[in-house]
């Protein structure tokens, strides 16, 4: 069903951890070495404290468990939240004293191990992990069963008072016990009646420490202490492994709608169903009007069956099905189906305002591919919308907040943080000269060199996209480098970079003496720019198309979103985000597009968070990305505090400068 965008219950109804109880359940199901865990809000600034009790068999592994808790918490951490402290709780250990009579033939060592395992489980107060059998008998719907669950695991916290009577009742139900004559848990030499404050259990290491006597009749039965300890350890971990195996929500056999398969694709001519008295035959040279009508009916049925046969491809959101030979004629049907999935999941995979800017020449097929890529992640995006970056993982790649993944999938940009958008143009050996005043004169000089008389209507031609491109096998970048002189200067103006994505910005001009020029009309300032000249007019026509295609790709490569959480460095800025975007691409340079991006971000950023949006120039983005990557790599390293402080201060100064430039530009406009 996932092929058609219909996700199973454990992907739709589960939720990311939000409350302290959610985090507690998450840790209990992920770490089997802990007996119990408590998660508390440390302050009003998004900080959490975690305290846990270790399994009696893991008391030497406290540091390792602390590391595991930090890793798991940060893997599921929400935006603007952080882990302040993780501590091991050392519980008071109780001594078990008992005299009991066992059933004849009972293995005393195995019985003693079961008794201690039961006491350990009772004292721990750990939540109960429900099994598949419990789900089947619960009568709950998938939506109710999975409420509050992260991965399909249902955990029930026992709501009971931990008393001496409650423990005694569970011990009496163990197989092999006939009766107790003495049964106490002792603290400081005195029997303890209630265990609600949390206690551990002292496990005897030898016979001298064992205070339990097991009789069979009047005979005391000896206990093998070495076998007892091994058996107890096995029982303890076996039960916990069973719990976690049963916790695998994807193993649940959720009921799915079932249908009956009927083979409908074998069709025989309808004429064969008529009695012989109609004298219908296919061998007649000239069909009667009735026979012609029946053949038309057969053709309509065949066409309908063909459409039904292709229906799985039409409804699929897998990329491979869009590339199937039959998919071309089903684009409209697929688009309608994607609209249905949008309404089903309450998302919008193709906002109308995106089409206003052409999406860099995106074809109908590419639009569907982008929408399908978004909808394949719809359940995960909706579930994990508040999720933040894992700050314990120094890798970049896809280790990004869900807000960024949502934004980039919707806009069709690459959200992978292994690349830096500020280095895209330098990677092509191009220097961006958008608003560098020192080089503005050179751009104006280029325009002055084009005589206005050259631009007379009878000497100017538009670019013809209908002409077939030649079979040149060079990639676009190499071809432009070698054939357009302007690229030999290793620089590109912001005007050309942005508006060169529009074909109506180019013209072919007759320069006389058999030469033609490819010129670009500057839209952000007056004048024209000469891109190159050649005696072959068709070659220049092709180069304009190649240049536009190259700029489409590079503009898209330069678009991304960075989500930074100031509270990771400054506790005085809780529940606040800094959202950083590039300002130099065709779409992101538009005021209208920026407004719509702002509305989009407001809709996907969790409602309790405030944010600042910064639109950075290319050089500013290089500086920001250097600081951002350095901070993310050092954020959990306490020894690099001074280095992190310098990076954060540099980033804040950059943001202040951007704000000042925005105010200055606004004042100049007014």
N, C-alpha and C positions, 0 to 999 in steps of 0.2 A: 504493500500500500504506500510505502514511502516514495516509490517511483512516481506516484501521482500526487505527492505533496500531502498525503494523509498520514500523519504521524501516529505512532502507538501511544497509549495512555501515559506511559512512563516518561515520554518526552513532552507531552502537552500539559499534563496536570501537575507535574513536579515543579518545585519552586527553588530558587537559590536561597541559601541561608540569609536571614535578615535579623532575627531576634537572637538573644543570648541562648534561648532554648534550642533554636535551630543549630547554632554553632556547637552546642553541647552534644546534640544528637549526631552531628557530623563527625565529631572527634571520637565518639564512642564506637561508631561503626567503622572508622578507618584505622584505629589503633587498638589492637587487641591486647597490648601490654599494659593498659591502664585499667584499674578497677573502677574508678569513677572520676568524673571531671566536673568542674564548676566554671562557668563563664560569666563574668560580671562586667557591666559598664563601669569603667574606671573614672570617667569624668563626663562632662557635657560637651566634649570636643572630639568624640568619636574614638576614644581609646578603650581598649578592653584588657582585662586581667584574666588569666587562666590559671587555675589551681587544680592539681590532679593527684590522685593516689595511685601508686604503682601496684602492679600485681606482686604478690609475695614472692614470686619467682624472678622478678625483674628489678629487684631493689638496687642492683649495681649498675643498672642501665639508665639512670635518671637523666644524664646529659644527652644521651641519644634520643630519649623520648621527648625532651624539651625541643630538640632540633626538629623532630617529626611534627610536633604540634605547630611550631612556627611555619614549617613548610606547608602543612595542610591548611592552616588558617589563611596564609597569604595567597594560596592558590584559589581560595574562594572569597577572598576579601572584597568588600564593597568599597566604592569610591569614598574617599575622605575618611576611611576608618583605618585603624592601625592597632597593632598589638603592643601594649606597654610592657607587660610582664608575664612570664610563665614560671610558676613555682610548684615544687613538689610538696605535698602536704604529708607530714609525718604523723600518722595516727597512733593513738594509744592502742597497744595490742592487748587483747584479752586472752586469758588462759582458759582452755576448756577442760572442765573436770566432770567425769561421769562414771557411773557404774551401770551396766546394762546387761540384759540377758539376750543372747542371740538364739536364733532358730537352730535346731540340730542340723549339722552338715554345712552350716554357713562358714564361708571363708572369712575369718576374723580380720585379716589384713585388708582384704578388699572392702569389707564393711566399714572399717575405720576410715579408709580413704574416701568412701562415699559420704560418711558423716562430716568429715572436714570440708569436703568440696561443697556440701550443702550449706554449711555454716559460712564459708567464704562468700558464696553467692548471695546469701541472705544479708550479710553485713555490708556488702559492697553497695547495695541499693541501686545497682546498675539498671538502666532501662531495659525493658524486654523487647527483643527484636522478633517481630511477628513472622510466622512461617507461611508457606503457601497453603497449608491445610487450614490455618486460621482464616486466611483470606476467603477461602471457598465457603467456610461456614459462617462468616461474619454477616453476610447479607448486604455488605456495603458496595456501592457503585465504585468504579475506578476513580472517579473524581473525589469521592469521600475518602477512599482508602489512601490515596496518594497525597492528600492535603498536608502541606508542611514538609513533604519529603523532598530530598534533593536528587536521589538517584533511583527512586522506586522502593526504597527501604522504609518500612513502617515501624516506628519505635514507639512503644507505650511506656511511659514512666509510671511505675507502680505508685499508686496513691494509698499508702498504708502506713500504719504505725509499727515501727520496728521494736517489738517487745519480746520478752522472754517466752511468753505464751505462744506468740506467732512462730518463733523458731522451733519451739518444742513440738508444735503441731506438724511442722514440715519434717522434722527428724523422725517422728513416730510413723510417718507414712513411708519411710524407706523400707525396702524389702530386706528381710533378715533380722529385723529387730522385734523381739517379743515384748520387752518391757524395759523401762528405765527405773532404776531405784534412786539414782542421783543424776542430775543434769543441770550444770551451772556454767555460766561464763563469768570468770572472776577478774576483777580489777583491784589491784592493790590488796589482794587477799580477801576481798569481799564480793559476794554475788551481785551481779548487775542485772537490773530488771528491764531497762530501756536502752536502745542503741541508736536513737535518732540523731545523736550528735556526731555519729560516724566513728567507727572503731575498726581496727584490724584484728587479725587472729594470729596468735603465736603458734607456729608450727613446730612440734617437737623434733629435735634432731636425733635423739637417742632415747633409750628406754627410761633413763633417769628423768628426762624432761616430760615423758608421757604421763598424764594424769587420768588416763581412761583405762578402766578395767572391764574386760569383756568375759562374761561367763556363759557356759553352756551347761545348764543344770547347775551343779555345785562346783563344777570344774572351771578354773580360769584358763582361758585360751590364750596362748602366746601370740605376739604380733611380730612379724618380720619388719623391722624399722626401715631397712633399705628398700625393700619392695613396697612398703607403705608410701615412702616419699616419691618413688618413681610412679606408682599408680595414681597418687594424688595429682602430680604434675600432669600426667596424661589425661586424667579426667577433666582437669581445669581447662586445659587448652583445647581438648577435643570438643567440649561443650561450646567454647567461644568460637571455634572454627565452624561448627554446625550453625551457630547463630548467624555468622557472617555469610556463610554459603546460602542460607535461607534468605538473607537480606538482599540478594542480587535481584532487584526488581525486574530486570529484563528476562528473568527466568519464569516469571509469572505467566500462566496460560490465560491471558485476557481473551475473553470471548470476542470474536470478530464476526461481522455479518458474513453469512455463507450463501452462496448462490448455486444454481444448477447449470452445469455446462451443457450447452446444446450446440451441435455442429450445424451451422446454418449456411455454410459457404458453398455447399453443393446444390447447384440449381439446374433443373431440367426445363426445357421450353414448356410454357404453360399450355401450348397447343396439345401436348400429349395427354392432358387431363380431360380433354373433350371426347365425347362418344364418337365412334367411327362415322355416324350419320352426318357429321359436320364436314367430312371429306377434307380435312386439313392435312396438308403435306408440305414439307420443306423443299421438295424437289421441283415444285412448280416454277416455271421460268418467270411468270408474272404473278405476283401474289394478289389475292383478292384484298379488298379494303379491310375485311375482318382479319385476315391473316397479317396484314401490315400493322393493324392495331395491336395484335397479340405480340408481334415482334418488338414493337415500340415498348410495350409493357415489360417484356423480358429485358430490354436494354435499361429501362429505368430501375428495375430490380437489381440488375448486375452493378449498376453505378452505386446504388445504395449499399450493397454488400461490400463493394470496394471501400466505401467510406467507413463502414463498420470495421473492416479488417484493419484499417489504418487508425482506428480510434485510440488504441493504446499509445501510439506515438504522439497523437494529438494531445492527449491528457498527461503525458509524461513531463516531468520537470528535470529529467536527466539530460545532460548536455549531448550525450551520444544520440539520443532520439531526435534532437533537432537537426542533426546532420544526416538523417536517413533520407533516401531518395524521395519518399512520399511526403516528407514534412513540408515541402515548399507550398503545396496547395492547401495546407492546413494551418497556415500562420494565423489567420483571422480567428479560427476556432481555438487555437492554443492561447491567443491573446485574451479571448473571452474567458477561457478557463482560468487563466492567471488572475483575471479580475475577480473571479469567484473566490479563489484562494485568498486574495487580499481581504475581501469582506469576511471570509471565514475566520481569519486570524487577526482581524482588526489592524492590519498594516496597509501600507501603500507602497508597492514596489516600483511604481512609475508615476511620481507626481507630475501633474500637467506642466508645471513651471519648468521642469527639466527640458522639455521639448522646445521651449522658447529660445534656447541657445544652441540648438543643433547637435549637442553632445558630440562635437568633433567628428561629424560625418558618420555617426552611428547608423548602420543599416537596420532595417526591420528585424533581420535575423539576430544581429548583435544586441538590439534592444531586448528581444526575448531571452537571449543568453544571460544578459545582465539581470533581468527580472527573475529568471529561474535560479540563478546563483544566490540571489537574495532570499527567495522563498525556500530554497533547500536549507537555509539556516534560520528560517522564521521562528520555529519553535524554540531553538536555542537562544536566539536574540531576545525574544520576548521574556523567556525565563531568566536569563542572566543580565538583563538590562543594567542593573546597578553595579555589575562586577568590575573590579579594577584590575590593573596590571599586577602580576605577581612580582613583588619587589625582591623576593629571595632568589629569583631566577635572573641571572645576569644576561641571559640570551635576549635578543630582541625578536626578530622574525615576527611570528604571530602572537607573541606575548604582549597583547594590547588590550586596553579596556573595551568592553562591549560597545560603548558609545562610539568609539572610533570604528570598530568593525561594521556596525550598522551604517554609519555615515558613508564609509568608503564603498561598501557593497551597493548602496543605493545610488551613489554617483558614478559607479563603475571605475573607481580609482584603486590603486594597489595600496592596501593598508599595511603591508609588510614593513617593519621598521629596520630591517637589515640595510635598507637603502636610505639615503638622505636626499631630500628633494632639492636642497640648496646646491648640491653638487651635480645635478642632472646636466645643466648647461656646461659647466666646466668639463664634465665627462665627454662632451662633444667638442671640447676645445673651443668653446664659444664664451665670450665675455659679455655679460648683460649690461647695457648702458642706458637703462630706463630713464632715470632722472639725474644722471651725473652731469652737473652744470658745466664741468670742464670740457665735456665732449659734445655739448649741444651744438657748438659752432660747426663741428664737422658734419653733423646731420643736415644743418641748414645749408651748408656749402654744397652738399650733394644735390639738394633740391634746386639750388640756384643754377646748377650746370645744365639743367634740362630746360631748353628754350620752349616757351609757351607755344611758339608756332608749330613745334613738333606735335602738340596735342590737339591740333585741328581734327575735327570729326572725320575728315576723309583720310587721315593718316593713322587713326587709332582703331584697333580691333579688340573685341572682348575675347576672353579665353573660351575656347570651344571644348566642352567636356565630352562631346560626342566623338571626337577623333580618337582612334585607337592608339594606345601607347606602343612605342617600339619594343623590341624584344631585348632591350638592354638588361643584362643580368646583374649589374652592379646594385648594391643596396642603395636606398634613397640618400643616406648621408654621404656615402662615397661619391655618388653621382653629383650631388650638389657641390661638394667640395671641389670636384674636378671641372665642373662645367659652368658654375656661377661665380664670377670674380668676387662678388661681395663676401663670399664665405672665406676667401683667402685672407681677409682682415681679422679673422678670429674674434669678431664681435657681432652682436645682433641688437638692434634697438628694440625697446619694449613695444613700440608701435608695430613693427614688423612681426615680432614674436606673437603678439596677440591677434592683430587684425589680418595677419597673413593666413589665418585659418579661414578667411572669407575669400572665395574665388572672385567676387566682384571688386576686390581691391587691386586686381592685376589688370594690366593692359599690355598689348603688343603694339609698339609704335614704329612706324616707318621712318628710319633715321636718314634715309637717302643713300645713294651710291650702293644700293643692293643690301644694306644692313638693316637689321631690325633690333629694337631694344625691348627687353622685358622690364617694365616699370611697375612700381608699387605706389599706390596712393596712400599717403599718410593720413590717418583719420583723427589722430590725437593732436596733430599740429598741421600747419599748412605745407603744401608742396608734395613733390613726388620723389621717389628714390629709384635710381637706375640699378637694377639687379644684375644685368649682364646684357651682352649684345652678341648677335650671330647672324650669319647670312641665311640660316635655315629657320624660317618662321615656325614651322611645325615643331622643331626642336625646342624653341622657346615656349611654345604652347604646352608641350609635355613637361618641361621643367617647372612651369607654374603649377601644374597639377601635382607633380612630385613634391614641390616645396610645401604646398598646402597640406599634403598627406603627412609629410615629415613634421610639420608644426602641429598638426592634430595630435600626433603621437607624443611629441615632447611636451606639449601643454598638459596632456593627461598625466604624463609621468611626473610633472611638477606639482600635482595636486595631492594633498593629503590633509590630515588633521592630527594634531598632537593634543593629548589630554594630560595636563600636569596638575598634581595635587599639592598645593603649597603647604598643607598641614604636615606633610612628611618632613618638612624642614622648619616650619614655623607653626608652633601650636596655637598661636594667636590668630591663625587664619583657618578655623575649622569650617567644614562643609562649604568649601569654596573651590572652584576649579579655574584654571587658566587654559583656555582653548586657543590654540595657535594654528593659523592657516596662512598659506602663501597668498600674496596679493598681486602677483605679477602675471598670472595666466589670464586667458581670454575670459573665461567664465567668472573667476574670482575677482577680476578687476571691475566687474559690473556692479553698480550700486544695487540694482534690482536683485541680482543673484545673491549678493551678500545678505540682503534682507531676508530672502527665502531660506538661505542657509541658517540664519539666526533663528527663524521660526522652526526649522527642522530640528536644530539642536535643542531648543527649548522643549520640544515634544519628546525627545529621547533621553535627555538628561533627567535623572531622578528629581522629583518635584521639590524635595527638601534641600537641594543644593543650589547655590548661586554660582554664577560664572562670569568671567571676563573674556571677551573675544578680542584677540589681537591679530590684525592682518599685517604680516611682515613682508618687507621687500626681500629680494634675493640675497643681498649681503647680510641683512639682519637675520634671515633664516639660517644662514651658515653659522653665525655666531650663536643663535639659539640652539641649534642642533648639537653644536659642540658642548654647550653647557648641559643640555638635556641628557645626552648620552653619558657624559661623565657622571652626572648625578645618579642616573639609574644604575650604573655599574658600581657606584660606591655607597649607595643609600643605606645598605645594611652593614657597612664596614665602619665600626665605631672609631677605628684608628685613623680614619681619613676625615675626621670632623672638620679640620681647618680647610682642607681641600674642597669639601662639600660646601662649606660656608662661603668660600670665594666664588664658586660656581653659581650658587643661589643668588648672591649679591649682584653678580654680573648679569644674571637673568632678570632680576628685578629692575636694575638700571636700564636694561634694554627695553623692558615694558614701559617704564616711565618715559623714555625717549619717544617711543611709538605713540603714546598718548599725547605727548606734547606736540608732536608733528601733526596729529589729527586735529588738535585744537587750533593750531596755527593755520592749517589748511582751511578749516571751517571759518575762521575769522577773515581770511583773505577772500573767501567766497562771498561772505556776507558784505 
